[in-house]
Amino acid sequence: MTTSSSVCERGNGFEVSFAESSILESKEDGEHFLHNTGGFRDHSFEESSFFPHNQTDQLRGGISFNQSVEGLTSVNHLHNAFVAAIANMPTRLQLFEVMDEWMIHIERALDIDRHLDPEIPDIVHDKLHRMLKREYETWDLIKTLYFDRLSEKEEEHPRVPFNQEIDDRFRLDEMTYANAIMHGDKTLQEMGMIISWLELNYSRQADPDLTPKLIAWEQTLDTLKRDKQLKKMGGFMVSEIDADAPFRENKELHPLDADEELRIQRGAFHYLRTGNIDKAVSYLHQSGHIAKAKAILGSIMSQKIASDEDTDEDGTIPTLSHVHQDHMLETPNAKRSKHSYVVAGNPHRLLWKNIAWSICEQDMTSKWERSVIGACCGHRQSMLDVASTWEDKLWAYLKAAVNTKIEEKLINLNTVSKSVNLPLEYFSQALDVTDILNELDASEKKIEFTIDHMFQLLQKCTMKDDLGLFLREVQKNIDSLFGDADHPIILDHLIRFLTHVLLAFAIAELSYNEPLTNLSCDAYVNVLVKNGLFIGIPFYVQKLSSELQTSVVVSQINCDIRYSGDEIRDFLQGAADNMLDVLGIATAIVDKFRDEVEDFDVDMLQWISSCYNLLENQEVVMVEFLRYTVWISRKYLTLGNLDKVKRLTKQITQECITAVDKVYPALVREYVCYREYLEAEDALTLWKQAKTQRPTDQLHNMGDIVLNSLADRALYEKRKRELEITETNWQQALEFYGKVAIEAFMKILMFPDGGWLRDCCNPADHDENMHINAVRRITIKKVTFVVLNLIKERNLADKFRDFVYVLCDGRRRILEEFNSTEIGSIFKVIEEFNKAKSPGLIMLPQA
């Protein structure tokens, strides 16, 4: 690595003394890596840079926007990625790691080729790409600033070396004091972070034509040579090609060289806009503009680097000026060193800045050349002259403000000579972030609240630490904001971003707007369901107001979909993990199925039964499961669908009955009534089946067989005996099943404690009483006529007496369920039966 002595270059009409910058060891990729501080460069390898690097750089992913990522086919993957990242973040301290993970997924989504989503039009894809890029930048800003603001770790800032007035008359160590000022001032630190953020965002844009031209003003030189040979004098072009010629002679370059000059100046400013002064210097060097490159280096602050006695002049210390202090005066605050030391940077920087400022004020200099000098000396207007976006203007304001604030503090510390007075306009640039944003807002036209405006507003509010303003503006303009999302996929990702911004603010305890959070979370739940992420709903529902949580979940349940047991359990587990009312949600979902599904399936009760292991009070789950079982059984009993009722009641275990009976005996009583009725129906079914299997016809047909031989008669007798035995067995089975059926139905009519389905609900609950009474009325009527027909068909007089006795028993109140016509029909059957049994018996007239 070579070094050279301090030199004095003539350029643009002024002389600047400077120390050439050093180049560090090359990186593995072969590029020279230079410490950059936005005009103030730190040559101390151990200390932090002048503008502190983003403290969350260790969290940032290393994927660029142009790097391809395999395995992703749709930007909708972002929904799954965001849900997975935030759902596993229980603490505030993990928020910034989650943001970093989100940013990584956004980078990957930005790399997806548009042809992988053929259904999305190109114009929509471009708008979505811009929105995702703005989202990435916004998350980066939030993470950068609030990580530092919320970090509980106390940083150890370097102290200013002297508490008294500093005697640095020769301005040989400005960087040390500037670093101390920067690290000791929170406002300056944040302004530096914002500048770094703006420069990083700018570096992701497409580069202009940055091809260097090795020979400067080549066309002008050729023209001058040709004119000299032709002895042609005068003209509009310069007669010399030194750097000051256009200003000294007030003439122009060759048109092609003038265009090339403009391109090179724009390229140099591009590198400065990205925060890389070293690349700007290198680019000017490679383009043949050595004087201008040297001029830029004049902005670098001086810094003393202790000399190494064991290192020769061509060794590892990459600096130029060896300064001896033998001639310096020794003071109490500035002891004279016994050894020489090395100074990096420009000890005459203040003089350089004064001259550079005057150049930026000259109209004869091109705006791009002024912008290059202005970016180094802090001349705001020259940077604003080439600004094309809001971000460019903000960068110009912040760059000038930080430059001015540090210079003011250095002057107050007497680290620079007061003999050079900077203009008052320079010091008027020392604005705070809030003042800068207010000035920019005043110059901007009022526009409709769009997605771009939302991102810009959030970035402003993040810089000012006024997130409440952002929430209020979004709430006020939410319709306009959603209206700007002119495609469903754009609206989905807008809702995703807005929801997670609000949740991040709430988790970090920064700001909270309940109505807006409810609106966004509710909308995002719809997005998740649309994208098949049903399991991710509970986390976002938990962020809603308590009175909205259950209704939002229920609204997302599609009654046309049959959810598997695993899906139900996973969803309820997620709800329990997010401290939602699991049982309340489950019962509300079952209620929705009851209301909207005509053919209610037994499997739908899994929503309730799956809560069993999720709640400490498992008896409550059993009560609700039994309650819904009997409620749904009522419906199917009135419709006569006994198969459904059987499937429902089979789900109830003895453990459930025992547990519920302790807290809700009336519910168990109703369940027992239904079970007994089903047992009676099963007995009746067996009797009917037995009745259809009568073998009488087969025995009758065998009487027509002609018995011609002894063998035929023996076979006939054998078959006849078998059929007689079968007939006898059938008669016995029919009598048995008939007896069982009659006893089962009589058991219903003889049900104790007020009768079947009596005292099975709260008397004060009118609707409940009405439903149960309807089931009782329909069932009792059916049971009564079934028993009556069974007794009549089997001609059982003793059973008839028991039946009439039970029927007329006032304790069981059976006749209350019949109207007068039905009662007359019953007693008419009884009268006919008695007449058949006792001829001549005179019956009393009916009332």
Buried (B, 14 or more C-beta within 10 A) or exposed (E): EEBEEBEEBBBBBBEBBBBBBBBBEEEEEEEEEBBBBBBBBBBBEEBBBBBBEBBBEEBBBEBEBEEEBEEBEBBBBBBBBBBBBBBEBEEEEBBBBBBBBBBBBBBBBBBBEBEEBEEBEEEBBEBBBBBBBBBBBBBBBBBBBBBBEBEEEEEEBBEBEBEEEBBBBBBBBBBBBBBBBBBBBEEBBBBBBBBBBBBBBBBBEEEEEBEBBEEBBBBBBEBBEEBEEEEEEEEEBBBEBEBBBBBEEEBBBBEEBBEBBBBBBBBBBBBBBBBBBBBBBBBBBBBBBBBBBBBBBBBBBBBBBEBEEEEEEEEEBBBBBBBEBEEBEEEEEBEEBEEEBBBBBBBBBBBBBBBBBBBBBEEEBBBBBBBBBBBBBBBBBBBBBBBEEBBBBBBBBBBBBBBBBBBBBBBEBBBBBEEBEBEEEBEEBBBBBEEBBEEBEEEEEEEEBBBBBBBBBBBBBBBBBBBBBBBBBBBEBBEBBBEBBEBEBBBBBBBBBBBBBBBBBBBBEBBBBEEBBBBBBBBBBBBBBEBEBBBBBBBBBBBBEEEBBBEBBBBBBEEEEEBEEEBBBBBBBBBBBBEBBBBBBBBBBBEBBBEEEEEBEBBBBBBBBBBBEBEEEBBBBBBBBBBBBBBBBBBBBBEEBBEBBBBBBEBBEEEBBEBBBEEBEBBBBBBBBBBBBBBBBBBBEBBEEBBEEEBEEEBEEEEEEEEEEEEEEEEBEEBBEEBEEBBEEBEEBBBEBBBBBBBBBBBBBBBEEEBBBBEBBEEEEEEBBEBBBEBBBBBBBBBBBBBBEBBBEBEBEEBBEBBBEBBEBEEBBBBEBBEEEEBEEBBEBBBEBBEEEEEEEEEEEEE
